Amino acid sequence: MTRHLIGKFWRSNPQPDPRMLAEASARDAPDSLRNMSSREAREAIDFIEDLARALHRYGLTAPQIEDALGLIAKRLGLRGEFFATPTAIFATVHAGDVEETMLIRVEPGRVNLDKLSRLDALTHRIARGEVDIADARIAIAEIRATPPRYRGKATVVASVVASAAASRFFGGGWREMVVCAGIGLVTGLLALIARRDRRFRLFEPTAACVAGVCASAAAVFLPPTSPYVAMCGGLIILIPGLTLTTAINELATHHLASGTSRLMAAIILFMLIGFGLVVGLKAGTAMFGQLPIERAHTLPEWTLGVAMLLAPLAFVVQFQANPRDIPAILLVSVIAFVGARLGASGFGMETGAFIGAMLVGVASGLHSRRFNRPQVVTATPGIMMLVPGSIGFRSITDMISRDPVSGLQTAFTMLLTGVAVVTGLLMARFIVPRRIWSSQGGTGSV
């Protein structure tokens, strides 16, 4: 009797459930196993490598790259395993009798929403069998060869507009707005130099140093100007808030290698900007004397609405979005900003970030399913209205001013706000699931 009871609750050699085993095999296997020649296998593997490089180059996160490559490989009748990081993609592909393991060395990409949308449409056509591998490789080459939609003067103007709008978000007045626009102009010009000459590795600390000098001069010669608002608004395009949010998202979804490296990259960039500010403020103090501590005189409330419309337009240029997506980007960004502000006024800053992020995710998901567009097109600018980068910037400035306790408290608030944003996005994905791939015309999403 005792042996029977023990045997009922304890199995030394449990057997797998046949039904669960069959479901797992069906889920992991390609839709249709193909007998490929060596040449076809080589073309398929080269195509997977081209697609991986393109998806990484234009700013997809590690889980999105892995999901997209795995689904495309499955549709092509291949068996693939993929592991993406910010600087490399590891892939093992089984094509017919050919098996190849690749290390694809890549540089951290810049978000290009227009090219991501074109890649998304291409992958859907491949999934539906409308494009063969040869034509798909040609299409990827054409996408990569297409010059950026916005270049030169447009990116500099976007930097000026984003900085001026950020000044209003941080409670600045017209003086801070003018100084932020000037710092944004210098930052935009330095960014152009950095893109054309990759040897210019000190772009961020150089821009921060210039911002410190400009803010010091404004505080002395254009009183009352708040140097903190001027520096924070002027450097808004450099603050790695989006990188920080992406890192927390990857860590929360158990992509530990990519999330950890991205998080460290964001922290190092914060420190580089902080070092540049130290040098700039020291230089400004030496040239103009001790800086006065001033509070900004906030502009009327209607100016907040203007800034709320101008900032997403600047992000359209910064992230190279297609002009036809501007109405949707504006709508989602306004929803994000208003939701976050209302939530923060009633429940606190972290809860406001959660509410704003959840609204961004839901609105972007509905737009994606309705218009068959990638969700990142509207979600990325929307998240930029929420990211905790400005809080991280304040943490650095607190430590610079020799107040480490306040700096550490602010850094913890930054991480907590980032977690709130990620939680809101994950909750939105539960409310509005992503598009589902299907070879009969349904779609998936990168």
Buried (B, 14 or more C-beta within 10 A) or exposed (E): EEEEEEEEEEEEEEEEEEEEEEEEEEEEEBEEEBEBEEEBBBBBBEBBBBBBBBBBBBBBBBBBBBBBBBBBBBBBBBBBBBBBBBEBBBBEBBBBEBEBEBEBEBEBBEBBBBBBBBBBBBBBBBBBEEBEBEEBBEBBEEBBEEEBBBEEEBBBBBBBBBBBBBBBBBBBBBBBBBBBBBBBBBBBBBBBEBBEEEEEEEBBBBBBBBBBBBBBBBBBEEEBBBBBBBBBBBBBBBBBBBBBBBBBBBBBBEBEBBBBBBBEBBBEBBBBBBBBBBBBBBBBBEEBEEBEEBEBBBBEEEBBEEBBEBBBBBBBBBBBBBEEBBEBBBBBBBBBBBBBBEBBEEEEBBBBBBBBBBBBBBBBBBBBBEEBBBBBBBBBBBBBBBBBBBBBBBBBBBBBEEEEEBBEEBBEBBBBBBBBBBBBBBBBBEEBEBBEBEEEEEBBBB
